Amino acid sequence: MGNKPLKVGLIGLGFIGKIHAQSYRSIPFCYKNPVTLAKVSAVLRTKTGGDQDLLETLGSPFVTTDENAFYDQGLDIVDICTPNALHMKQAVTALNHKVHLYIEKPLGLNLAHARKIAAAARSADVLSHTAFMMRYFPGVRQAKAVIASGALGEIYNFRAQFFHNSYMNPQRPISWRLQHALSGGGALADLGVHMIDMVRYLLGEASWVQCRTRTFINQRPGSPDSSKLVPVDVDDWALCIIGLENGAQGNIEVTRLSGGMGDRTHMEIFGSRGSVMFDTKDPLHCEFYDQKSKQYHIGDLDFPLPEGENETSDLWPPAKMSLGHFIDAHTACIYDFLQHIQSSKQSPLNFDDSVKTQEILEAVYLSASRNSEIIQLPLN
């Protein structure tokens, strides 16, 4: 390799910022002869002084609350891990400095923000990538290869579920994820956006959507030590029906109140010649049913990925170095972006692509606000 590690500037060091930092740090451990390395060289956050042990493991990067000082560090990449409402301003600032840009999903607070970010990235002529890390599960990429080969025949329908249970406790205090002005939405914007992206990645673009949402816990404490309740104005649950340009139809159901279920992501796709199923209980494989032979196939499948996709074996950390499939997927997503930077090629997950996912997200919320009206795509 021989090149100096790319200098990463991390904006935000909350939960997801720590996951991204761990991923950059893990690359030399997870990959034999990595094509490039990246080092967190600077951190921009709202206050300094915390997480000292963590920062030392990252090589003690420069930490500041001063945006100008942050960009004075000669950064190659900026990685934005902040609440959704901050993405647009922070992205435009980063792009004015002509750095490559990685943003945690969703790309923006809303479609207008996402479009502005994508336009700024085009004008800056830099490389971009969005953290839709679920595309990188080996089982999902297997499913992509099966579908791309035509083995399922005509796609008839699909169903996708993403269940999460960390908001079950009604005494869990309010946070930015529960406030529309900061998040842009609830379960749909947080979890459903992943499933929307998965549908697009595996099956193609949408032509119309229909959606219902519901908020079950309408008030939460304003802080951990407060008995004062404040309103929750985002969805706890959503059910969407999506019609695709290829004629297939299916549904996405998401919730952050799946008591006892824990985290579960499940997707099934049915066609005229078979079906394919993916579940995060086994993130390494999909299950392919061949209607002709009437057999299920699980394990290594002999279907090549479409042209333009980096091989899964070049992205997914080996089993002995696994940090768990959640961090493994983030690491694979980041390492894919680094490989595109190394080869000076735009990523398939660039911001223009992510705008299409954000457009569907906006459309399903619009449908829910109009009593499940069918919304045609594209939006104006």
N, C-alpha and C positions, 0 to 999 in steps of 0.2 A: 504494500500500500504506500508507505513512505510519506504521505501527505499529513500536514498538521490537522488536528481535529477541527471541525467546524465549530465556530463560537456561537453558542446559543444564548439568547436573552429570553428569560422566562418572565412573563408578566402574570403575576398571581402565584401564590404558593399555598393554596388551600388544598383540599383533598385531591382534586384532579391534577393540580400543579405538582404535587408530590409524586403522583403516578407517572406523569410525564418525565419528571426528573429521574425517577428510578429507571425508566426505560432508556434514557440516554446513557445513564451510568452502566446499564446492564449489557450494552452492545458488545464490548470486548470480551465479556464472559460468555455470551450466548452464541456468538458466531465465530467460526474458525476463519481466520484471514478476512475480516470484514472489509468491504470495499471502501468504507470511510468510517470515521469516528466523529462523534460530536460531544462537546463538553459544555455543560451549563456554566457560562462565564459571568453572567450577570443576572440579577433578579430584581425586578421592579415590583414593589408591593406597597400597601398603604401604610405600614409601619414596620420598623426594623427592630431587631433585638431578640426575636423569637427563633425557634427551630435551630439553635446553634449546633447541636449534635448532628442533625440532618445535614446542615450546610457544610460541616466539616467533612462528611463522607463524600460530598460533591466536589471537594477540593477547595472549599472556602471561596465561592464566587463573590464577586462584588455585589453588595446588596444596598439598595437605595430606594428612597421615595421620590427622587429627583429624576424626572423623565429625561432631561438633557444629559445628565451624568450617565444615565443608563445607556443612551445611544452613543455616548463618547467611547464606549468600550470596543469599538471596531467589530460589531456583531455581523455574522453571516446569516443567521436565522433568528427570527423572533417567534416565540410560541406563546399564544394568548390563552390563558386558563382562568378567565374572570367571568363574572356574571354576564349573561347574554346582552344586557343593555349597554355594556361597556365595549363590546366587540367592535362596533363600527368606528368610533373615535380612535380607539387604540390601533385598529388595523390601518386606518388611513394615515395615522402618524408613522407607523412602521413602514408603510409603503412609500411615504415621502422620503424615507431614508434608504430606499432601494434595497431592502433586505428580503430574503425569501421568507415566506410567512406560513405558519402552521396555526390553525385555530381549532379549539375544542368545539364540538357540535352544540347546538345548531350554529350555522355560520353567523347569523345575525339575530337580533331581537325579533325581526319581522322581515317580510319579503323586501320592503323598500331598503332596509339596512343592508340586507344580503346583496341586493343588486348594486348598491353603492360600493360595497367592499370588492365585489368582483370587477366592477368597472375600474376601480382604483388599481387593482392588481394588474389588469390588462395594460393600463397606462404606464405603470411602473416597469412593465416587462420583466417581472420576476416570476419565480416558481411558487406555487401555492398548493396547499393540501389541507383537507379537513379531517378531523379525527373520527371518521366513521369506521371505528376499529372492528366492528362486527363483520365487515367484509373479509377480514383476515383470518377468521377461524378456518382451519383446514377443511372442516366439514362443509362450510359455506362455499368454499372455493371448489370443492369436489362437486357440489350441487351445480355450481356455475358451469363446470366442464360438462357434466351430464346433459344439462339443458341445452348448452351451446352445440352439442353434438347432434341434436335432433332426436335423441333416444326417447324422449317423452312424447314425441309427435306434436300434435296441436295442443297447446296449453288450454285447458278448460277453466280451471279455477284454482284458488289457493286460499290458505288461511294462515294467519300469523298471530302469535300471542307473545307479549312481553309482560310478565308479572313480577312485581317488586313489592316488598312488604314493609319497608322501613318507615312508612308514615302512618302505621296502624295506631300508634299511641296518640290519642287526641290531645295529650299534654305536651307533645313535642312542640317546641316553640316555633313561631313564625320564622321564616328565612327567606332569602331572595328567591328561592325556587317556588315559593308559595305566594309570590306577589307578581301579578301580571306585568306591572311597569318595569320590573327588573328581569323577568324570565321570558315573557312573551307567551307563556302557557304553562300548563301543569304536566300531567302524565304524558300527554301527546308530545309536548315540546321536549320533554326530558327523555322519555323512552320510545314513544311512537315514532319520533323522527328517525331512530335507528331502523325501525321496521319499514318505514317508507323508503329509506335508502336501500334496504335489502331487496324490496320488491323491484325497485328500479334497476338495481345491479343485476338481479337474476332474470327479470322478466321483461324489462323495458318500460317505456313511458306511460303515464296515465292520461286518459282522455276525459274522465269525470270522476267526481267523488261525492260521497254522502256520509254524514257523520252525526252521532249523538254523543254528548258528554254529560258528566254529572259530578258535582262536588258533594261528598258525603259529610266531611268535617268542615263546617263553614266558618268556624272560629278557632283560633289557637292562641296560647299565651304570647304576649308581645316579647317576652324574654324569659330565660330560664328561671329567674327569681320573681317574676311578676304574675299576679293573678288576673291582671287586666287582659281581656280577650280582644283580639283584633281580627278583622275579617280576612278570610282566605278567598281570593278571587280567581283561582285557577282550578282546572279539572283534576279530580282524583281518578277518574275512569273515563274511557272513551271507546267507542265502537265505530269503526269506519268501514264503508264499502267502497272499493276502488275498481273502476272499469279501466282496462288497459287498451292501448291503441291496437294491440293484436287481437282484441276481442275477448280475452280472458277477464274474469271478474273474481274478486275475492274480498276477504275482510281482514282487518287488523284490529285486535283488541288489546288494550293496555290498561294497567292499573298500578298504583303505588300502594294499594291496600289489599294485597293478596295474603291475608293472614294464614300462617301455617305453610304456605307454598314456598316462601323464600323467593329467591331470584330464579325465574325460569323463562327461557326464550325458546320458542317452538315454532317451526314453520313447515307446512306441507304444501306441495304443489302437484296438481293432478293433470295428466294429459291423456291423449288418445292411445298412447302406447305404453304408459306406465306412470309412475309417480316417484317423487323424491321427498325425503323428510330430513330435517335438521333439528337437533335439540342440543342445548348447551350441556345437558347431562353427559353427552359425548361430543365435545367440541372438535375432535379430530376427524370425525367421519360423518358422512351423510348415509342415509339408507335409501337405496335405489331399488324399486320394484319394476321388473321387466314383464309387461303383460304377455308378451309372446311366449317366453319360457316359463312364466308363472313362478318366478324365483325372486327372492330378495337378495341383494348384494350389499354387504357391509365390509368395510376394510379398504384396502388399496384398490382403486378403480382405474381402469386403463382408458381414461378420457383426458385429452390434453386441454389445458386452459386456452381460451381464445388469444389471438395475437395481441401483444401489448401488455399482457399481464406478466409480472415477475413470478417466477416459480415459487410455489408454497414452500418448498424445501430450502429456498434461499431467504425466506422471511421468518418462518415460525421457529422459535427457539427449540432446541432439542430437548427431549424428555428429561434428561439428567440435569438440565439447567433451567427447568421450568420454575417460574415464580407464581404459578397459578394461571389459569387461562385468561383471567381478566387483564393482568399485567402483560402476559405473553401477547395478547391481541394488540394492546397499546404499543408494545415494543415492536411488533411486526409492522404496524401502521406507520410508526415513526421511521423505522429502518427502510421501509419502502420509499418514503419521501427522501431520505438521505441518498438512496441509490439514484433517484431521479435527479437530484441536485448534482451528484457525481457525474452523471451522463448528460447533464444539461438538457433534460427532456421534461416537458410538462407532465405532471401526474394525471392519471385518469380521474383522480379525486380532487382536481383543481376547483377553484371557487366557482367557475362557470357551471361545473357539474353540480356542485352543492346548492347553487341557486335553484336548480330544478327540484331538488328535494324540499327546499324551503317553500317553493311555490305550492307544492302539494300540501305541506303543513298549513300554510295560510288558507288554502282552499277548504280543508276539512274543518278548520275553525270557523270559517265563514259559513259553511253548511250548518254546523251546530248552532250558530247564532241565529240562523234562519229556519229553525224547526226542522232540521234535516233536509233542507232543500238540496236537490242535485245541482252541483256546481260544475260547469264545463271548464275544461282547461284548453289552452293556457289562459291565465288571468290577464286582464289588461294592465 
